[in-house]
Amino acid sequence: MGLLLGLLASATVQAEECRPKIEAAWVREAPPGVPSLAGYLRMKNVCDAMVQVVDVESLDFGRPMIHRTEHAGGVSRMRPVGELVVKPGETLRFEPGSLHLMLMRPNRRFVAGEVVRFRLVLADGRRLYVEAPVRREAP
């Protein structure tokens, strides 16, 4: 019985420690005076359990949000996104013209070569810290 409890406790710790992987994060440089920047990345769920992204936070921006670009009738619109569910083994892609971070009200102008910081907030309360280089164009 002790061995079984030990194995269960070990599996629980491993599940709690498993964190999705952030890759290819970057933020597009905005012209002077533009009140927002767009951020992109890939989040791979390498864990055995589903992951839910519920928010984004940043000290570099007054109002960071997650948006999706929708195309209807020849018009593109950005809409806020609620919870994003990522199943085990899946990759969530934040890309130009699709799902992206809308980084509103920067606390200063960010130029190519600098780094912005933000956190993706998961439904279980964990945060995924991201440092993303600012670029003029997509890598």
Residue pairs with C-beta under 8 A, 6 or more apart in sequence:
15 47
15 48
15 49
18 46
18 47
18 48
18 49
19 47
19 126
19 128
20 43
20 44
20 45
20 46
20 47
20 51
20 86
20 128
21 43
21 44
21 46
22 41
22 42
22 43
22 120
22 128
22 130
23 41
23 42
23 43
23 44
24 40
24 41
24 42
24 139
25 39
25 40
25 41
25 130
25 131
25 132
25 133
26 39
26 40
26 41
26 132
26 133
26 134
26 135
26 138
26 139
27 37
27 38
27 39
27 40
27 101
27 103
27 110
27 116
27 132
27 133
27 134
27 135
28 37
28 38
28 39
28 40
28 96
28 134
28 135
28 136
28 137
28 138
29 37
29 110
29 111
29 112
29 134
29 135
29 136
30 36
30 37
30 106
30 110
32 109
35 104
35 105
35 106
36 102
36 103
36 104
36 105
36 106
37 61
37 103
37 106
37 110
37 116
37 134
38 96
38 100
38 101
38 102
38 103
39 94
39 100
39 101
39 103
39 116
39 118
39 132
40 94
40 95
40 96
40 100
40 101
40 138
41 94
41 101
41 130
41 132
42 91
42 92
42 93
42 94
43 51
43 53
43 86
43 91
43 92
43 94
43 120
43 128
44 90
44 91
45 51
45 86
45 87
45 88
45 89
45 90
45 91
45 92
46 89
47 88
48 88
49 88
50 85
50 86
50 87
50 88
51 85
51 86
51 122
51 123
52 83
52 84
52 85
52 86
52 122
52 123
52 124
53 66
53 83
53 84
53 86
53 92
53 120
53 121
53 122
53 123
54 82
54 83
54 84
54 121
54 122
54 123
55 66
55 120
55 121
56 64
56 65
56 66
56 101
56 118
56 119
56 120
56 121
57 64
57 118
57 119
57 121
57 127
58 64
58 103
58 116
58 117
58 118
58 119
59 107
59 117
60 103
60 106
60 107
60 110
60 116
60 117
60 118
61 103
61 104
61 105
61 106
61 107
61 116
61 118
62 104
62 105
62 106
62 107
63 104
63 105
64 101
64 102
64 103
64 104
64 118
65 80
65 101
65 102
65 104
66 80
66 81
66 84
66 99
66 100
66 101
66 102
67 78
67 79
67 80
67 81
67 99
67 100
67 101
67 102
68 78
68 79
68 81
68 98
68 99
68 100
69 76
69 77
69 78
69 97
69 98
69 99
69 100
70 76
70 77
70 78
70 79
76 97
78 102
81 99
83 123
84 92
84 99
86 92
92 99
93 99
94 100
94 101
96 138
101 118
103 116
103 118
110 116
110 134
111 134
112 134
112 135
112 136
113 133
113 134
114 133
114 134
115 131
115 132
115 133
115 134
116 131
116 132
116 134
117 129
117 130
117 131
117 132
118 130
118 132
119 127
119 128
119 129
119 130
120 127
120 128
120 130
121 127
122 128
